[in-house]
Amino acid sequence: MVYALLLFSLAIILIGAEIFTNGIEWLGKKLHLGEGAVGSILAAVGTALPETTIPVIAILTGSGEDATHIGIGAILGAPFMLATLAMLVTGTAAVVCRHNGKKRAVMLCDPIIIRRDLSFFILVYTIALLAAYLPSHEAKVAVAGFLVLAYAVYAYHTIRAGQTLADADLEPLLFRKSSLNPPIFWVVLQVCIALAIIVIGARAFVKAISTVSALWGVPAFVLALIIAPVATELPEKFNSIVWVRQGKDTLALGNITGAMVFQSSVIPALGIVLTPWKLSPLALLSGALALVSAIVIFLNLRLKNRIRPRLLIGVGALYLVFFAAVVFSGGSLH
């Protein structure tokens, strides 16, 4: 029964995220935001929402160490999965899918956009991880404020740059499919209902994770770090495959790296404020591997101004390093 609840709660979260993403893109259009802001800011935040709600709900409504471990695990798991598995999926899709009948020698993306995102990610995520070693909670809160400010700067530069990360026409609003220009009332209503659906799903997921971790004898942190992000990152992964098939590699990578920036700044800031922010060896390992992946791609862009699909597959293999560490430690490094 508990396994059914786990799957059902994940399904609810993903359905809610789909409704939210559709609604938030329309909200961006109604607010006359540029396509770059809609794609790399609103869409990236929308697909990151499931990972966002799980730790917040766990920390605010849970009690004891399990709730804290679930929250921190979900916070760190999202950028780790994006920097490894999401890159692997995108690289694999680029190798398999031909463009104009030819194999890709390199990713067909704008290197400036990806390099900008990765530079922000490397900076803010390094600071977020190092904040665990600060002596006082007040100092950590100050770091949290800096992380939020850093994301605001990133968003400002993205909007100013006018990058076109969402050049395709928007899908019809799910609540008003027959309308080519739905009233803003329906747009806002859809966003609010989607948020409610996601919160309900997240609460059920947190309860299920706690129960499963007790049944299996596996730390809640490990399950939250592995299961939650793998499932909730599906929107980014599936979107990337579709965009790669269409030859829109900038969209495929930009949506992932844009989400990485959000999930390495705003979400860790919440964790820093709401928890003691003490990171276990496994937590630090996941963060370090995410940074290694980002640094490898960033340096490749700096030196060669391009990305080969096989490089993305290679950094995706870093996930196996973490998985091996969990297996050999028996999850005891929590």
Number of C-alpha atoms within 10 A of each C-alpha: 6 14 12 10 16 19 15 15 23 22 17 21 31 23 16 25 24 16 23 29 23 23 30 22 26 25 20 18 16 14 10 11 15 19 22 20 27 25 24 29 24 25 26 25 23 24 24 27 24 29 26 26 23 29 31 25 20 25 24 13 11 19 10 8 12 19 25 25 28 28 33 30 28 30 29 29 29 29 30 33 26 26 28 25 22 29 29 25 21 30 29 18 19 30 20 14 19 15 16 9 7 8 12 17 13 16 24 21 18 16 19 13 20 21 21 16 26 24 15 21 29 20 16 25 25 15 17 24 20 14 24 18 11 13 9 11 16 11 12 22 18 14 23 24 17 18 25 20 14 20 20 15 13 20 19 13 14 21 19 12 13 13 20 20 25 21 13 11 7 12 12 16 21 16 15 14 11 10 11 11 12 16 11 15 8 17 22 16 13 24 22 14 15 23 20 15 20 27 22 16 25 26 20 22 27 26 17 20 25 21 16 17 17 12 10 9 11 15 21 26 27 24 21 27 25 19 15 27 25 19 16 24 25 14 17 22 22 14 16 28 22 17 18 26 16 15 20 22 23 22 26 30 29 27 27 28 28 29 28 28 29 30 29 29 28 23 26 28 24 23 22 24 17 15 16 13 23 17 20 16 12 21 24 16 16 25 23 16 22 28 22 17 25 26 16 15 21 23 14 16 17 13 8 10 13 19 20 18 23 19 17 25 22 15 23 27 15 21 20 12 13 18 14 11 16 16 10 10 12 14 18 14 13 16
